[in-house]
Amino acid sequence: MTNNHTKQKTKSSAYHPKRLLKRILATWPLTPVQIIRRRIDKSNQTVLDVGCGKGITMDRIKNRGWSYRVGVDIFFPYLEECKQLNTYDDCVLCDIRNLPVERKSIDLVLCVEVLEHLDEKDGRNLIKSMEEIARHQVIITTPVAYEQYEYDNNKWQQHKASWKGTELERLGYQVTGTGFRGFSGERGIINRWPKWLKPLLICVWNLGSILTYYFPELAGDLICVKKIEM
């Protein structure tokens, strides 16, 4: 009786609206992570995750047969968490404005939701530095007009700049978009409307990617990919 009740409870919990939405979004082809997975060159063997945080993106991308994965971040507690979860082969504590990595030493350089944490000048210098380090690809994602302040007792979480797709296109990146601009962030629609509407708004955000993938000027998040010529 207890076992049957437990099985029934487990089965029903799997179809809870929030869990069901999470499952659907995990396979939705137009989330930033899914787009990144498709755009990564299969020949890449080594990857540098710049401003890796807790390693969430690397964990979601999963192991693609890479021979070496390294995460760098300025916030030590995040790197400790990455080490505990064995997300990377190496973790490096450093300021990403001065990356201690040799030129043309890494196949793929990832910079996921990091550029906006720097002012525009430092952001441009970081892009230049990543392109010098990369042998094959640089992949950048960044939210558009997304306000965020300090959290996790980490002052580096504050957003300082907002990039447009046209700016990154001028730097040689192929830019696609996800979500609708104005939905995310401290003052975004998702956070300002009633909580019971949040699952619906998240669905609208993701369905909007069908349009903003091709029209990134309307997007809330940009995925930017550049092939590096050796």
N, C-alpha and C positions, 0 to 999 in steps of 0.2 A: 504494500500500500504506500509506504513511504517512498520507495524507489519510483513507483509510477507517478506519484505526486511531484517528485523532484524532476523527473523527465519532462512532465507536462509543463512545469514552471520554467525549466530551461528552454523548452521549445517555444513557449509563448514569449519569453523575454527576448528571444532572437528576432521576433517580429515586432518588437517595440518600435514605434515610429522613428525615434531618434537613432536607434541602432540600425534600422532598415535604411534610413537615409544615409548613414555613414557607410554602409556596405555598398550602396548604389554609387555614391560619390567616389569610393575607392577604385571603381572600375570605369568611371565616367572619363571618356577619352580626351576631354578638353580642360582638365585641371592642369595647373602648372606642372605638377610632378609627372603626369602622364605625357605631357608634351615634351618635357625634358627627356624622359626615357626614350621617346621616339627619335629625338633629334641628336642624341649622343652617337658619335661615330663609333661603330663597332670595333674599329682597330685600336681604340684607346686602351692602354694597359695601366696607366697611372693617372691618379686624379688628386687634385688639390682643392679642398673645400674651404674657400676664403670666408671668414666670419661664420664658422660652422655652427655656432650656438650649441644646442643640445644634440645636433646631428640628426634632426628629424627628417630632413630631405634625403640625406644619404641612406637612412634606414628604410625610407619608403621606396627609393630607387632600387634597393636591394643589390646584392652582389652580382655584377655582370662579368665575372671572371677577371676583375682587375687584379694586377699583381701587387699594387701598392696604393693605399688610400691614406691621405693625411689631412687632418682638420686643423685649422688655425683659428684662434680667437683670443680676444684680449681679456675675457671674463673667465677666471680660473674655475669657478663652480661648474660652468657649463662643460669645460674640458674634463673635469673629474667625472661627471655623469657619462660623457662619451667613453671614457676609459672603462668605467664599470660595465657598460653595455657592449664593449668591444666593437664599437662602430667603425673605428679607424685602426690602421696599423700603427700610426703615430699621431700624437696630438702635440701641437706646438703653441705655447703661450706667447703671443706677440701682438703688437699694434699693426694692423693690416696696412697702415699707411707706410710701413717700412718692412715689407715682406722679406724674411731671410731665406730666400729661395733663389737658386742659380738660374741664370738665363737659359731658356730652352731646355729645361730639365723635367717638365711634366707634360704629359699628353693633353690632358683636359683640365682646365681651371673652371671651377664652379663658383659663382657668386650669387647666392640665392637670398633675396630680401635683405640685402646689406647696403647697397649703394646709397639708399635713402638716409642711412644713418650718418653719412658724411656730408660736409658742405660741398658745393659744386666743384670747387677747385681741387679738394682732396679726392672727390669722386673721379674726376678726370685723370688725376695722377694714378689712382688705383687701376683704372681701366688700362692705362698705358703700361703699368707694371705687370698686370696679368697677361697682357698680350706679349710682353717680352719673355715671360716665364713659360707660356704655353707653346707646345710643339704642334698641336693639331687644332684645338678648339678652345674658345672661351664662351661660356654660357652664363648669361646674367638674367636674373629676374628682379623686377622692382615694382612696387605698387605706385599708382598714380594718385596724387592729391589725397593721401592717406595720413591722417594725423595720428601720432602715437607718442606717448610720453613714457617716462622711466617706469620700469617695473622689475620684479625679481631683485630689487636693490641693485639694479644694473643701470647706471646712468647712460650707458652706450645704447640703450634701447630707444632713446628718443629719436624721432625723425627730424632731419635737418634740411632735406632737399626733396624735390619732386621732379622726376625726369619725364620728358615727353618722348614718344616713340620716334618722332622725326629727328630728335637730337642724337639718338643712338643709331638711327639709320645713316646719318651723316658720318658717323664713325665707322661705317662698314658692316653694321649688324643687320641680320634679317630679323624683323620684329613681327611677332604675332601677339594677340591679346587674349585675356580671359576675363570673365565677369564684366559687370557694368561699373563705370566710374561713379563714385558717390555712395556706393552701398556699404563699403567697409571703412574701418577707422573709428576713432573715438567718437566722431560726430556723424558717422555714416548712417544710412537708413536702417541697416540691420540692428544697430545699437540704439537708435532713437525710437523705433516702433515697439509696440508691446512684445514681450518675450514669446507669447504663444504664436506670434506670426513669424518668428525667426526661421523655423524649418521651411516655410513657404518662401520667404525672402531668399534663403540660401539656394533653394531650387531655381528661383528666378535669376539669381546671380549666375548660376552655372549654366542654365539654358541660354542666357544671354551670350555665352561664349560662342555659340553657333554663329552669331553675328560678329562679335568683337574679335574673334580669331582672325577674320579677314579685314576688319576695320579697327585696328588697335587704337585709333584716336578716340574711340568710345569706351575703351577698356579700363577696368580698374586695376589690372595687373598686366605687366609686359614681360614676355619671354623673348630674349634677344640672343641670337647665336651668330658667332663669327668664326669662319674657317681661317686658320692661321697658315700663311704661306711661309715655309721654311726658307 
